[in-house]
């Protein structure tokens, strides 16, 4: 574990040296970035949730209509759009909650991803 920690601090120092700022400022910037990305992910999740709700209402409206045979393709399309939207909603919402409520994890995850890619 000490090897990972020392490598993490080396990476932070290297990033800070490239940017001309101290390593703690890099850490603070990554934490601020987590809040920004959390807000962006929240907006995407809300849009996906609205699309999912619209798809559900479309499916219900088609199934309750008297012209169900003529509008069946709308229910079919609405089902798949809704299914994809629900997946996007939960995916972005969980990311947003992590980024907003635990920005240190986000920053650490970013740095470890840089270490992996190295």
C-alpha positions in Angstrom: 0.0 0.0 0.0 2.9 2.4 0.7 4.1 1.8 -2.8 0.8 2.9 -4.2 0.7 5.9 -1.9 4.2 7.0 -2.8 3.4 6.5 -6.5 0.2 8.6 -6.1 2.1 11.5 -4.5 4.8 11.3 -7.2 2.1 11.5 -9.8 0.5 14.5 -8.1 3.9 16.2 -7.8 4.6 15.5 -11.5 1.2 16.9 -12.6 1.7 19.9 -10.3 5.2 20.5 -11.7 3.9 20.4 -15.3 1.2 22.9 -14.4 3.6 25.0 -12.3 1.4 24.6 -9.1 1.9 22.7 -5.9 0.4 19.1 -5.6 -2.2 20.2 -3.0 -3.6 22.7 -5.5 -3.9 19.8 -8.1 -5.9 17.8 -5.5 -8.1 20.8 -4.7 -8.7 21.4 -8.4 -9.7 17.7 -8.9 -12.2 18.0 -6.0 -13.7 21.2 -7.6 -13.9 19.3 -10.9 -15.9 16.6 -9.2 -18.5 19.1 -8.2 -18.7 20.4 -11.8 -19.0 16.9 -13.3 -21.5 15.9 -10.6 -23.8 18.8 -11.7 -23.4 17.9 -15.4 -24.2 14.3 -14.7 -27.2 15.4 -12.7 -28.6 17.4 -15.6 -28.0 14.4 -18.0 -29.8 12.1 -15.5 -32.8 14.5 -15.2 -33.1 14.7 -19.0 -32.9 10.9 -19.3 -35.5 10.6 -16.6 -37.9 13.0 -18.4 -37.4 11.0 -21.6 -38.1 7.8 -19.7 -41.3 9.2 -18.2 -42.4 10.5 -21.6 -41.9 7.0 -23.0 -43.9 5.5 -20.2 -46.8 7.9 -20.8 -46.6 7.2 -24.5 -46.8 3.4 -23.9 -49.7 3.8 -21.6 -51.5 6.2 -23.9 -51.1 3.8 -26.9 -52.2 0.7 -24.9 -55.3 2.6 -23.6 -56.2 4.0 -27.0 -58.8 2.4 -29.2 -56.5 2.5 -32.2 -53.9 0.3 -30.5 -53.2 -1.7 -33.7 -52.4 1.5 -35.7 -50.2 3.0 -33.0 -48.4 -0.2 -31.9 -45.1 0.9 -33.3 -45.2 3.9 -31.0 -45.5 1.6 -28.0 -42.7 -0.6 -29.3 -40.4 2.4 -29.9 -41.4 4.0 -26.6 -40.5 0.8 -24.8 -37.0 0.7 -26.1 -36.4 4.5 -25.8 -37.7 4.3 -22.2 -35.5 1.3 -21.4 -32.4 3.0 -22.7 -33.3 6.2 -20.9 -33.8 4.4 -17.6 -30.4 2.8 -18.0 -28.8 6.2 -18.7 -30.7 7.8 -15.8 -29.4 5.4 -13.2 -25.9 5.3 -14.7 -25.5 9.1 -14.6 -27.3 9.5 -11.3 -25.0 7.1 -9.4 -22.0 8.9 -10.9 -23.4 12.3 -10.0 -24.1 11.2 -6.4 -20.5 9.9 -6.0 -19.1 13.1 -7.5 -21.2 15.4 -5.4 -21.2 13.6 -2.1 -17.7 12.0 -2.2 -15.4 14.3 -4.4 -12.3 12.8 -2.8 -13.1 9.4 -4.2 -13.6 11.1 -7.6 -10.2 12.8 -7.4 -8.5 9.6 -6.2 -10.2 7.6 -9.0 -8.9 10.1 -11.6 -5.4 9.9 -10.3 -5.4 6.1 -10.2 -6.8 6.0 -13.7 -3.8 8.1 -14.8 -1.5 5.7 -13.1 -3.1 2.7 -14.8 -2.9 4.4 -18.2 0.8 5.2 -17.7 
